[in-house]
Amino acid sequence: MARQNVPQVRQQTSSEGYDSFKSDLGPWVETPNSTRVSRYRYDYYNRALQVQWTNQKNHGYIYREMEYEDMRGFVRAVSKGQRVNSHLNQFEYDLMSPDEVDAPSNVHRFGQGPQSRAVG
């Protein structure tokens, strides 16, 4: 059965590269019980979820234009891999660059949620 309306992954990210001043990245969250997802984190400023895979075939993907509640659905899912297939692949997504993977998390973010913006 062919899937309809599924965005295609773009092979390269923006030529401008990663700009750490235009993001608000939460900390990486490890997923030791997942056989597919290694870790993830959410960019609160850009409304984007970064996901890395256990197979390490690439740097991972950034799922774009994802509202906070959609991200929370992924976080709450018992099977992260099933959630990727059933929900996340409906979003536009790109391969992450090494700069995006290594971008620092917001050290002032002390929780998960829109209300937990940087403090200080």
C-alpha positions in Angstrom: 0.0 0.0 0.0 1.5 3.3 -1.0 1.8 6.1 1.5 0.3 9.4 0.5 1.3 13.0 1.5 4.5 11.9 3.1 7.2 14.6 2.8 10.5 13.6 1.3 13.7 14.0 3.3 16.1 16.6 1.9 19.6 15.5 1.7 21.2 18.7 2.8 20.4 21.3 5.3 20.5 25.1 4.7 23.7 26.4 3.1 23.8 29.1 5.7 24.6 26.4 8.3 23.6 26.3 11.9 23.1 29.6 13.8 23.2 29.0 17.6 21.7 32.5 18.2 18.5 31.4 16.5 17.7 28.4 18.6 16.7 27.3 22.0 17.7 23.7 22.3 16.7 21.6 25.2 19.2 18.9 26.4 19.7 15.7 24.6 17.5 12.9 26.0 18.9 9.4 25.8 16.4 6.6 25.0 18.1 3.3 26.2 14.9 1.3 25.8 14.4 2.1 22.2 15.9 -0.1 19.5 15.5 2.6 16.8 15.9 6.1 18.5 19.2 6.8 20.3 18.4 10.3 21.6 16.4 13.4 20.8 16.0 17.1 21.8 13.6 19.9 21.0 14.4 23.3 19.7 11.8 25.5 21.4 12.6 28.6 19.3 12.3 26.9 15.9 9.7 24.3 16.9 11.9 21.4 15.6 12.6 18.0 17.0 16.1 16.5 16.5 16.3 12.7 16.5 19.4 10.5 16.3 19.2 6.8 15.4 20.8 3.7 17.1 22.1 2.5 13.7 24.2 5.7 13.3 24.0 5.6 9.5 23.7 9.4 9.4 23.7 12.3 11.9 20.0 12.0 12.4 17.0 14.1 11.3 15.4 17.4 12.2 11.6 17.4 12.1 10.4 20.9 11.3 7.3 23.0 12.2 6.5 20.7 15.1 4.3 22.1 17.8 5.2 21.4 21.4 2.3 19.0 21.9 3.4 17.0 18.9 6.8 16.7 20.4 5.3 15.7 23.8 3.4 12.9 22.0 6.7 11.6 20.7 8.2 11.8 24.2 5.3 10.0 25.8 5.2 7.2 23.2 6.1 3.8 24.4 7.6 2.9 21.0 9.6 5.8 19.6 10.1 4.0 16.3 6.4 3.4 15.8 5.8 7.1 16.6 8.3 8.1 14.0 6.5 6.0 11.4 3.0 6.9 12.4 3.4 10.6 13.2 6.8 12.2 12.7 7.2 11.3 9.1 4.3 13.5 8.3 6.4 16.6 9.1 9.0 18.1 6.8 12.4 16.8 7.9 16.1 17.3 7.0 19.3 15.4 7.6 21.2 17.1 10.5 24.6 18.5 9.9 27.5 17.9 12.3 27.2 21.5 13.5 23.5 20.9 14.4 24.3 17.7 16.3 27.1 19.5 18.2 25.1 22.7 18.9 25.1 23.5 22.6 21.9 23.1 24.6 20.5 26.0 26.5 22.2 25.6 29.9 19.5 27.8 31.5 16.6 25.5 30.4 15.5 23.6 33.5 12.6 21.6 32.3 10.5 20.8 29.3 7.9 23.1 28.1 7.2 26.5 26.7 7.0 28.0 30.1 10.6 26.9 30.9 12.3 29.3 28.6 15.8 30.4 29.5 15.9 32.0 32.9 18.5 34.3 34.4 
